[in-house]
Amino acid sequence: MPRHVPASTSITLEPHQVIVKPLVTEKGMHKSTRNNAYAFEINRLATKEDVKRAVESLFEVKVIKVATQNRKGKVRRTRFRLGQTKDWKKAIVTLDGESRINFF
């Protein structure tokens, strides 16, 4: 059974705690050039409002839309044992037409 995190948690995350890292992938770069959308790995407790506030304050851009995904960890084998990578949360942030984020 998946654990449900309530929408109204008493934890307030700072902007640098919300975004774990940007996801720089081939698919993500294609979305950034075509749709002006960027992908980030985010804290599992963060909400869409937290992500919007964090991206706008850290990168000084205007956010139009935020879509989030809960990603399951994958099964991995190490020598003689089976393990699993941790579950994580992904956010795809769509920016205003004239806003850009440069990762490089």
Backbone as CSV, one residue per row, in Angstrom:
resi,resn,N_x,N_y,N_z,CA_x,CA_y,CA_z,C_x,C_y,C_z
1,MET,0.839,-1.180,0.000,0.000,0.000,0.000,0.887,1.248,0.000
2,PRO,0.641,2.186,-0.913,1.424,3.417,-0.896,1.010,4.300,0.272
3,ARG,1.994,4.980,0.810,1.717,5.899,1.916,1.216,7.210,1.357
4,HIS,0.190,7.735,1.975,-0.382,9.000,1.538,0.108,10.114,2.456
5,VAL,0.670,11.152,1.844,1.116,12.315,2.609,0.011,13.357,2.511
6,PRO,-0.524,13.830,3.618,-1.608,14.817,3.557,-1.144,16.108,2.906
7,ALA,-2.081,16.780,2.241,-1.748,18.004,1.518,-1.363,19.132,2.460
8,SER,-1.953,19.177,3.629,-1.663,20.270,4.554,-0.763,19.756,5.684
9,THR,0.525,19.707,5.416,1.466,19.296,6.451,1.902,20.524,7.239
10,SER,2.337,20.301,8.445,2.772,21.422,9.275,4.221,21.795,8.988
11,ILE,4.886,21.039,8.124,6.280,21.310,7.790,6.336,22.373,6.696
12,THR,7.146,23.407,6.944,7.369,24.403,5.899,8.801,24.257,5.424
13,LEU,8.945,24.033,4.138,10.265,23.818,3.543,10.789,25.111,2.949
14,GLU,12.067,25.353,3.122,12.721,26.494,2.499,12.928,26.181,1.017
15,PRO,13.076,27.200,0.159,13.243,26.941,-1.278,14.422,26.032,-1.611
16,HIS,15.528,26.153,-0.892,16.677,25.300,-1.190,16.470,23.869,-0.699
17,GLN,15.462,23.634,0.158,15.143,22.280,0.605,14.136,21.605,-0.319
18,VAL,13.358,22.371,-1.057,12.336,21.807,-1.931,12.971,21.137,-3.148
19,ILE,13.873,21.825,-3.825,14.488,21.296,-5.048,15.754,20.546,-4.673
20,VAL,15.768,19.242,-4.983,16.940,18.419,-4.690,17.985,18.601,-5.779
21,LYS,17.569,18.442,-7.052,18.486,18.647,-8.177,17.698,18.769,-9.465
22,PRO,18.246,19.448,-10.459,17.589,19.475,-11.768,17.854,18.157,-12.497
23,LEU,16.886,17.724,-13.283,17.048,16.499,-14.064,17.434,16.893,-15.480
24,VAL,18.708,16.745,-15.792,19.223,17.101,-17.105,19.313,15.823,-17.919
25,THR,18.261,15.548,-18.699,18.205,14.366,-19.543,17.926,14.795,-20.975
26,GLU,18.038,13.862,-21.892,17.773,14.174,-23.292,16.314,14.586,-23.487
27,LYS,15.408,13.849,-22.865,13.980,14.171,-22.956,13.679,15.514,-22.293
28,GLY,14.324,15.769,-21.159,14.119,17.035,-20.465,14.626,18.230,-21.248
29,MET,15.751,18.075,-21.920,16.288,19.165,-22.735,15.392,19.438,-23.938
30,HIS,14.795,18.387,-24.490,13.862,18.563,-25.601,12.628,19.343,-25.133
31,LYS,12.115,19.020,-23.942,10.965,19.742,-23.395,11.310,21.190,-23.093
32,SER,12.542,21.436,-22.661,12.918,22.807,-22.321,13.010,23.692,-23.560
33,THR,13.459,23.125,-24.675,13.562,23.933,-25.887,12.213,24.096,-26.576
34,ARG,11.383,23.052,-26.568,10.091,23.113,-27.252,9.003,23.779,-26.407
35,ASN,8.836,23.326,-25.160,7.699,23.740,-24.335,8.068,24.679,-23.205
36,ASN,9.347,25.012,-23.065,9.834,25.846,-21.964,9.469,25.220,-20.618
37,ALA,9.625,23.880,-20.526,9.315,23.135,-19.306,10.595,22.477,-18.800
38,TYR,10.822,22.531,-17.500,12.037,22.009,-16.891,11.669,20.985,-15.825
39,ALA,12.503,19.941,-15.677,12.231,18.870,-14.718,13.204,18.965,-13.549
40,PHE,12.685,18.699,-12.345,13.476,18.734,-11.126,13.130,17.529,-10.266
41,GLU,14.137,17.001,-9.544,13.846,16.081,-8.463,13.577,16.945,-7.249
42,ILE,12.454,16.669,-6.566,12.055,17.515,-5.449,11.880,16.679,-4.183
43,ASN,11.779,17.358,-3.064,11.530,16.714,-1.780,10.164,16.041,-1.820
44,ARG,10.053,14.854,-1.226,8.792,14.109,-1.278,7.679,14.782,-0.497
45,LEU,7.999,15.664,0.425,6.975,16.363,1.197,6.511,17.659,0.531
46,ALA,7.160,18.061,-0.551,6.853,19.335,-1.198,5.554,19.248,-1.997
47,THR,4.791,20.332,-1.972,3.563,20.435,-2.752,3.837,21.254,-4.011
48,LYS,2.834,21.342,-4.882,2.991,22.131,-6.106,3.236,23.602,-5.785
49,GLU,2.569,24.106,-4.766,2.767,25.505,-4.374,4.187,25.736,-3.867
50,ASP,4.722,24.764,-3.105,6.106,24.865,-2.628,7.085,24.912,-3.798
51,VAL,6.850,24.065,-4.790,7.743,24.000,-5.950,7.681,25.305,-6.730
52,LYS,6.489,25.825,-6.945,6.340,27.084,-7.679,7.084,28.216,-6.975
53,ARG,6.887,28.313,-5.652,7.552,29.371,-4.873,9.066,29.215,-4.915
54,ALA,9.556,27.962,-4.815,10.997,27.715,-4.795,11.639,28.052,-6.130
55,VAL,11.030,27.635,-7.239,11.610,27.905,-8.558,11.600,29.401,-8.839
56,GLU,10.510,30.075,-8.501,10.446,31.519,-8.753,11.468,32.288,-7.927
57,SER,11.732,31.853,-6.693,12.688,32.590,-5.865,14.137,32.238,-6.194
58,LEU,14.426,30.968,-6.501,15.808,30.570,-6.757,16.306,30.978,-8.147
59,PHE,15.439,30.879,-9.157,15.873,31.154,-10.522,15.354,32.474,-11.070
60,GLU,14.522,33.176,-10.295,13.963,34.479,-10.680,13.258,34.414,-12.029
61,VAL,12.294,33.491,-12.137,11.490,33.316,-13.346,10.020,33.308,-12.960
62,LYS,9.126,33.331,-13.967,7.682,33.293,-13.746,7.179,31.902,-14.113
63,VAL,6.587,31.193,-13.147,6.091,29.832,-13.346,4.611,29.880,-13.708
64,ILE,4.241,29.155,-14.772,2.839,29.070,-15.176,2.172,27.841,-14.584
65,LYS,2.842,26.671,-14.685,2.213,25.413,-14.282,3.242,24.486,-13.659
66,VAL,2.807,23.669,-12.694,3.657,22.655,-12.072,2.916,21.323,-12.103
67,ALA,3.582,20.290,-12.611,3.038,18.930,-12.601,4.000,18.065,-11.784
68,THR,3.451,17.241,-10.880,4.311,16.408,-10.038,4.024,14.935,-10.294
69,GLN,5.048,14.110,-10.065,4.932,12.659,-10.214,5.644,12.002,-9.044
70,ASN,5.021,10.969,-8.483,5.688,10.144,-7.488,6.281,8.949,-8.224
71,ARG,7.597,8.802,-8.156,8.291,7.745,-8.893,8.694,6.633,-7.929
72,LYS,8.455,5.398,-8.338,8.812,4.235,-7.522,10.286,3.907,-7.709
73,GLY,10.913,3.401,-6.656,12.296,2.963,-6.740,12.404,1.675,-7.532
74,LYS,13.565,1.461,-8.139,13.776,0.272,-8.958,14.493,-0.799,-8.147
75,VAL,14.232,-2.048,-8.506,14.913,-3.170,-7.864,16.314,-3.271,-8.462
76,ARG,17.308,-3.341,-7.597,18.704,-3.439,-8.019,19.361,-4.618,-7.310
77,ARG,20.306,-5.248,-7.984,20.998,-6.383,-7.392,22.432,-5.991,-7.063
78,THR,22.865,-6.328,-5.873,24.238,-6.108,-5.458,24.806,-7.441,-4.999
79,ARG,25.700,-7.969,-5.752,26.304,-9.274,-5.483,25.248,-10.344,-5.279
80,PHE,24.943,-10.706,-4.045,24.032,-11.818,-3.779,22.682,-11.363,-3.233
81,ARG,22.476,-10.077,-3.148,21.256,-9.578,-2.529,20.480,-8.701,-3.488
82,LEU,19.184,-8.640,-3.233,18.336,-7.714,-3.966,18.059,-6.510,-3.078
83,GLY,18.143,-5.359,-3.665,17.837,-4.138,-2.938,16.913,-3.291,-3.781
84,GLN,16.609,-2.118,-3.295,15.735,-1.234,-4.035,16.215,0.198,-3.854
85,THR,16.194,0.963,-4.955,16.516,2.371,-4.839,15.330,3.083,-4.190
86,LYS,15.573,4.256,-3.651,14.520,4.953,-2.916,13.471,5.524,-3.869
87,ASP,12.247,5.648,-3.363,11.186,6.331,-4.097,11.521,7.822,-4.119
88,TRP,11.118,8.510,-5.188,11.416,9.927,-5.293,10.275,10.654,-5.990
89,LYS,10.335,11.968,-5.951,9.278,12.794,-6.512,9.872,13.705,-7.574
90,LYS,9.145,13.843,-8.677,9.610,14.625,-9.822,8.613,15.741,-10.091
91,ALA,9.114,16.903,-10.468,8.247,18.032,-10.827,8.643,18.537,-12.205
92,ILE,7.648,18.764,-13.050,7.871,19.380,-14.353,7.261,20.770,-14.276
93,VAL,8.107,21.778,-14.417,7.721,23.171,-14.223,7.687,23.870,-15.584
94,THR,6.520,24.403,-15.949,6.369,25.150,-17.194,6.506,26.637,-16.881
95,LEU,7.383,27.308,-17.652,7.669,28.720,-17.402,6.945,29.615,-18.397
96,ASP,6.908,30.901,-18.066,6.355,31.924,-18.931,7.177,32.000,-20.218
97,GLY,6.615,32.564,-21.277,7.257,32.601,-22.600,8.638,33.246,-22.628
98,GLU,8.838,34.333,-21.870,10.130,35.013,-21.912,11.094,34.595,-20.804
99,SER,10.700,33.645,-19.962,11.570,33.182,-18.875,12.368,31.964,-19.337
100,ARG,13.626,31.890,-18.921,14.500,30.767,-19.247,15.365,30.432,-18.037
101,ILE,15.746,29.131,-17.948,16.705,28.680,-16.932,17.887,28.091,-17.682
102,ASN,19.090,28.554,-17.376,20.290,28.023,-18.011,21.044,27.166,-16.991
103,PHE,21.107,25.846,-17.256,21.804,24.938,-16.355,23.288,24.895,-16.654
104,PHE,23.686,25.310,-17.851,25.104,25.221,-18.225,25.680,26.590,-18.413
